[in-house]
Amino acid sequence: MTVKKLVTHPAEVLEQECERVTVFDKKLEKLLNDMYDTMIEFDGVGLAAPQIGIARQIAIVDIDDESGTIELINPEILEVSGEQTGPEGCLSFPGVYGEVTRPYFVKVKARNRKGKAFVIEAEDFLARALLHEIDHLHGILFTSKVTRYLTEEELEGVESE
């Protein structure tokens, strides 16, 4: 497994629609393992393939709770509800944090590394992390949703996604 180089803004790959995954093989498994190692190395709670320069619909999220590591391939948002506003950061925007409003609840259909479809429902911070990473797969950056940028003092305890 390998830690990949992070792509930072303004890289073009961060703002493009990613291609759907059609082949579920050992290369995909290795990529997912490398993405996990990269996310952990850079202290993130999520990572999308475009953040390591790969324009494919692959993302992982691990907010260090009982959900464990969630691998999302070709994710589709089925349902959202409620609203939450909170701080977000992004590994592709080092040192940049802002307040972002997102749905409180999300229901997502995706595939795992073997190609098997699953549905996950999430609330609160996990929903925020899932939505942030799914946005990456469609070229949507959190900075386009920031209502207010946060200062260093306001950041105490904030994790980057």
C-alpha positions as CSV (number, residue, x, y, z in Angstrom):
1,M,0.0,0.0,0.0
2,T,1.1,3.5,-0.8
3,V,0.5,7.0,0.3
4,K,-0.4,9.0,-2.8
5,K,0.4,12.7,-3.4
6,L,-2.5,14.9,-2.7
7,V,-3.9,17.1,-5.5
8,T,-4.5,20.7,-4.2
9,H,-6.6,23.4,-5.7
10,P,-6.5,24.8,-8.4
11,A,-5.9,21.4,-10.1
12,E,-8.4,20.9,-13.0
13,V,-9.2,17.3,-11.9
14,L,-10.9,18.7,-8.7
15,E,-13.5,20.5,-10.8
16,Q,-14.6,17.9,-13.3
17,E,-17.3,15.3,-13.3
18,C,-15.7,11.9,-12.6
19,E,-16.3,8.7,-14.6
20,R,-18.3,5.8,-13.3
21,V,-16.4,2.7,-12.3
22,T,-17.2,-0.3,-14.5
23,V,-14.4,-2.7,-13.6
24,F,-14.1,-4.2,-10.1
25,D,-10.7,-5.8,-9.9
26,K,-7.4,-6.0,-8.0
27,K,-6.4,-2.6,-9.3
28,L,-9.5,-1.1,-7.8
29,E,-8.8,-2.8,-4.5
30,K,-5.2,-1.5,-4.5
31,L,-6.4,2.0,-5.3
32,L,-8.9,1.9,-2.4
33,N,-6.2,0.6,0.0
34,D,-3.9,3.4,-1.2
35,M,-6.6,6.0,-0.7
36,Y,-7.2,4.8,2.8
37,D,-3.5,5.0,3.6
38,T,-3.3,8.5,2.1
39,M,-6.4,9.7,4.0
40,I,-4.9,8.5,7.3
41,E,-1.4,9.9,6.5
42,F,-2.9,13.3,6.0
43,D,-5.3,13.1,9.0
44,G,-8.5,13.3,6.9
45,V,-11.9,11.8,7.5
46,G,-12.6,11.3,3.8
47,L,-10.8,11.2,0.4
48,A,-12.2,11.2,-3.1
49,A,-10.2,9.8,-6.1
50,P,-9.9,13.2,-7.8
51,Q,-7.9,14.3,-4.7
52,I,-5.1,12.0,-5.8
53,G,-5.6,12.9,-9.5
54,I,-8.0,10.1,-10.6
55,A,-11.2,11.3,-12.2
56,R,-13.3,8.3,-11.2
57,Q,-16.3,7.9,-8.9
58,I,-14.5,6.5,-5.9
59,A,-14.5,7.9,-2.4
60,I,-13.8,6.7,1.2
61,V,-15.0,8.0,4.5
62,D,-13.9,7.1,8.0
63,I,-14.9,9.5,10.8
64,D,-13.5,7.1,13.4
65,D,-16.8,5.8,14.7
66,E,-18.7,2.5,14.7
67,S,-19.4,2.8,11.0
68,G,-15.7,2.0,10.2
69,T,-14.3,2.7,6.8
70,I,-17.0,3.3,4.2
71,E,-16.0,2.8,0.5
72,L,-18.3,4.5,-2.0
73,I,-18.1,3.5,-5.7
74,N,-20.5,5.2,-8.1
75,P,-22.5,6.7,-5.2
76,E,-26.0,8.1,-5.8
77,I,-27.8,10.3,-3.3
78,L,-31.3,8.8,-2.8
79,E,-32.7,11.1,-0.1
80,V,-31.7,14.0,2.0
81,S,-33.5,15.9,4.8
82,G,-33.0,18.4,7.5
83,E,-30.2,20.9,7.7
84,Q,-26.9,21.4,9.6
85,T,-24.3,24.1,9.5
86,G,-20.8,23.4,10.7
87,P,-17.1,23.7,9.9
88,E,-15.5,21.9,7.0
89,G,-12.0,21.6,5.7
90,C,-10.6,19.7,2.8
91,L,-7.3,18.0,2.2
92,S,-7.1,19.7,-1.2
93,F,-7.4,23.1,0.5
94,P,-4.7,23.0,3.2
95,G,-5.4,25.4,6.0
96,V,-8.7,26.6,4.6
97,Y,-11.9,26.1,6.7
98,G,-15.4,27.4,6.4
99,E,-18.9,27.1,7.6
100,V,-21.0,25.0,5.3
101,T,-24.7,24.1,5.4
102,R,-25.6,20.6,4.3
103,P,-28.5,18.2,4.9
104,Y,-28.6,16.6,8.4
105,F,-29.6,13.2,6.9
106,V,-28.6,11.4,3.7
107,K,-29.4,8.1,2.2
108,V,-26.8,6.9,-0.4
109,K,-26.7,3.9,-2.7
110,A,-23.2,2.8,-3.8
111,R,-21.1,-0.2,-4.7
112,N,-18.4,-1.7,-2.6
113,R,-14.9,-2.9,-3.9
114,K,-16.5,-6.1,-5.1
115,G,-19.2,-4.3,-7.1
116,K,-22.0,-5.3,-4.7
117,A,-24.6,-2.6,-4.3
118,F,-25.5,-1.3,-0.8
119,V,-27.4,1.5,0.8
120,I,-26.2,3.5,3.8
121,E,-28.1,6.1,5.8
122,A,-26.2,8.7,7.9
123,E,-26.9,11.7,10.1
124,D,-24.9,14.6,11.4
125,F,-21.1,14.5,10.9
126,L,-21.1,11.2,8.9
127,A,-23.8,12.7,6.6
128,R,-21.6,15.8,6.1
129,A,-18.5,13.7,5.4
130,L,-20.4,11.5,2.8
131,L,-21.9,14.5,1.1
132,H,-18.5,16.3,1.0
133,E,-16.8,13.4,-0.7
134,I,-19.7,12.7,-3.1
135,D,-19.5,16.4,-4.2
136,H,-15.9,15.8,-5.1
137,L,-17.0,13.2,-7.6
138,H,-19.1,15.8,-9.4
139,G,-16.4,18.5,-9.4
140,I,-18.2,20.4,-6.6
141,L,-15.8,21.9,-4.0
142,F,-16.7,22.8,-0.5
143,T,-15.5,26.4,-1.0
144,S,-18.5,26.9,-3.4
145,K,-20.7,26.3,-0.4
146,V,-18.9,28.2,2.3
147,T,-21.0,30.9,3.9
148,R,-18.2,32.2,6.1
149,Y,-14.5,31.3,6.3
150,L,-13.2,30.5,9.8
151,T,-10.1,31.9,11.5
152,E,-7.5,29.8,13.3
153,E,-9.0,30.7,16.7
154,E,-12.4,29.4,15.6
155,L,-11.0,26.1,14.5
156,E,-10.2,24.5,17.8
157,G,-11.1,20.8,17.5
158,V,-12.2,20.9,13.8
159,E,-11.2,17.9,11.7
160,S,-10.6,18.3,8.0
161,E,-12.6,16.1,5.6
